[in-house]
Amino acid sequence: MGTSDPRTGAGPVVPQQPSWSGRRVAATLPLVIAHRGASAVEPENSLAAFERANADGADGVELDVLSCATGQVVVFHDDDLTRLGGRPEQISTLSLDELRGVRLLSGAAIPTLEDALKACGDRLLVNIELKASGISGRDLRALVEGVAAAISRAGRRVEARILISSFSPRALQLWRRRAPHVPAGLLFEHQAALPLRRAWALPWLSAFSVHPEAVLCTARAVARWHRRGYRVNVWTVDEPAPLRRFAAMGVDGVITNHPARTRATLSWPAG
């Protein structure tokens, strides 16, 4: 399902089975990837946000994963509960049972990765971001293993719709060793150190895609990344003018907080 166009009453044209690997061509729209689900209208990284992204016509969702104290993979962005839960505990210090008892300030619960994959249904692409900042090599390997195991349990049809991403080249290197058949993309941002901001590690990662912050995404850079064989998914873009600008550059996907409005913006002529 998708939201309807109030000008015509018709629903948006949404691919029934979008693909990470389909290179964008002229006259086609970039993939609409819901950032932490439809996080502009539902609590971020919640089951409701993923279900809403599907209902609003997104092609896929982006979500964040961490390991809890008992080893399960949970879907949560921050390494502690301060911002979203109003309490100080670290995710890594709480068991799954303890986390299941947490109610965030929004009223949402913290899902496991398996819960989230089920909520995404049988059509949405899923971009799983490995949160690697500040964790040890052993814990990072455990996170990679936990994510791989959860994907495997979900089955091949789900696995075919997965893209792994991370700001950490080490995390992607570990992922490529563990599950080379599942594509991976490198995230980078303008505030990072020069080697990370310029994505110097790309040639050694066998990456499928690049995920630049919007300020780093120029027409020249997109053309260069495409020449090198990478898909380009830009983040995080919500406003009409930059959405149309990035679409004109030929990006393959836009990561957005408001998938319904983004699809409408990209589907309708400006003016």
N, C-alpha and C positions, 0 to 999 in steps of 0.2 A: 504494500500500500504506500501511497504518498499523499502529501497535501495537495489540494486542488488549486488551480490558478484562478483567483477571484475575477480575473478579467474575462475568462472564457468558461469557467466551471469545469474545465478538463483537468485531470490529474497530470503531474509532470511525467515526462518520459524517463522511466527508470529502468536500466538494464535488469533483466530478470536474473542473470548470473554474471555479475561483473567479475573482472579478472585483474589481478595485479600486473600480469604480464602483457596485457594489451596496450601497445604503444599508442599514445594519443596521436591522432592525425587531424588534418584540417577539417573544420566543420563538426568536430566532435567535442564534447565537453570533458574537462578533467574529472577524475573521480572525486566525489564529495565524501570526505572522510571525517566522521564526527569525533571531535576532540574530547576524549574521556566520555564518549557518548554524546547525546544532545545536551551538553552541559550548560547551555544558555537557558534551558527550560526545565531541566531535571537535575538532581544532585550529581555532581561529577563522579564518574566511575561507579555508578550504581546500576543495579539491574534495570531500574526504571529508565535510566538514561540510555542504555543500550536498546531496550525495547522501543523507546521513543525515536531513536535514530532510525531504526528499521521502519517504523510507521511513517516517519517524515521523509522517506525516500533517499536516505543516505546509501551510498555504495558500500561503505565500510565504517568501522569504528577504530579509534585509537584508544588503547588502555594501558595502564601502568601496573607493573607487578613487582612484588617484594616477597621475601620469605618470612614467615612468622617463626616463633621460638620452637614450635614442634615440627617445622620443616615444610608445612604446606605453603603453596603459592597463593597469595591473596592479591586482590586488585585494589590498589591504593597508590596515590601519587607521592605523598610525603613520607619521610622516614619516621615521623612521630605524629601524635594525635592533636597537637596544639592547635593548628589552624582549623581543622575540620571537626575536631571532637571536644575542644576546650579542656583538654587534659594533657599531661606532659609525657605519657609513656611512649617508648619507642615500639614500633611494630615488631621489631626483631626480638623484643623481650616478652611478648605476650603469646600465649598458646592460641591455637585455633579456637578452642572453646571460649577462652577469654575474649577474643576478638568478636566471636559470634554474639557475645553479650553486650558489645558496645553499640550504642546508638549515637550517631553523629549529630551535630547541631542541626543538620537538615532533616533529621528523622530517619535517614537512610541507614542501612546496615552495610558492613564491609563484606563483599562477596569473595569467594574463592575464584580462581581462574576457571575452574570447571563450571561453576555457577554462571559465570559471565559468558562462557562459550555457548552454553545452552540458551541464555537470554538473547544472544545474537541471532538465533534461528538458523535456518539452513541456506540463507542467501548472502548475508553480509560478509564482506572481507573483514579480517581482524588483524590489526597492526598491534602487536604486543611489544611494549617498550620495557626492556630490562633496566630497572633502576639500580645503578651500580655505584653511585657516589658514596664513598666512605665505608665500603664494605671490604672485607678481606678477600684474598684470592680463594680461600677455601669456601667462604660463604657465597662468592660469586659462582663458583663451580656448582655448588648445591642449588642455587637459583636456576642456573641453566638446566641442570638435570631435572629439577622439579617441573619446569615449564615444558621440557621435552616429554616428560612422562605424562603430564596432563593432556598435551596435544595428542599423544599416542592413544591414550584412553578414549579421547573424543572421537577417534576414527579417521579414516583416510579422507572422507568427504570434508571434514572440518580442516584437517591438515592442509588440504589443497587450497584453502582460503586464508592461510596464515602468512604474515610477514613479521619478522622479528626486527626490532630496531633498538638502538642504544646510543647514548652520547659516548660510551666507553668503547674504544677500539678493542680493548682486552676482552670485554664481554662478547663482542661480535666474533672475535677470533675463537673464543671458547665455543660459541654457538656453531660456527662453521665446522669445527672439529666434531661436535656432538651430533649435529643434524644437517649435513651439507645439502640435503635435498630440500630443505625449507629456506626460502630466500631471506636475506637480511639487508637492512639499510642503516646507514650511518647518519645520526643526528648531529647537527652542529649549530652553534649560536655565536652571535657577534661579541659577547662578553668573554668568550673562552680565550685561552692562550693561543698564540698565533698558529702552532701546529694543528690544534684542534679546530680553530676557526677556519683554517684553510683546508681542512680535511686531508692532510698530507698522508694519512694512513690508508686511504682508499685503495691504492694499487696492491696492497698486501692483504686486503681483507676479502677479496672475491665478493664484494658487495653487489647486490642486485640494484639498490636504489640509494639516492642521497635525499636527506631530509633537512634542507636548510631553513633557518629562521628567515622570515619574510624579508628583513632588511638586507640579507646576504644574497637574495635571489634576484638577479638581473637577467635581462635578455641574453647578454653575452655569456653569463655563467651557465644559464640553461642550455644554450646551444653547445657549449663546451662539454657539459656533463652528458648530453645526449650523444655527442660524437664519440665519447668514451664508453657508451653503451649502458649508461645508468638511467633508470627511471627517476623522475624528479617529483617529490611530494613536499610542498612548501607549507610551513606552519607559522603562526596560527592566524588565519585570515577570515574576517567577518564582514568587513565593509565593502560596499558595492564597487567603488573605484579600484581598489587594489585587486579584488577578485577578478574583475574584467581584465585588468592589466596582466595578471599572472596567466589567465587563460589565453590571452593573446600571445604571450611568450611561448606557449606550448607546454606548460607544466603538465605532468601526468596526473597529479592529484593535489587537492587543496584540503588541508586539515583545518577544520572550522568548528567553532562552538555551537553554531546554529545551522544545522544541515538543511532544514526546510527553507529558511530564508536564503541560504547560499545557493541552493538548487534553483530557486525562483530567480535570483539575481543573474545567474549564468544562463538561464533558459530564456529570459525575456530581454528584448533589445533595450539599450539604455534610452532614457528620455521619457 
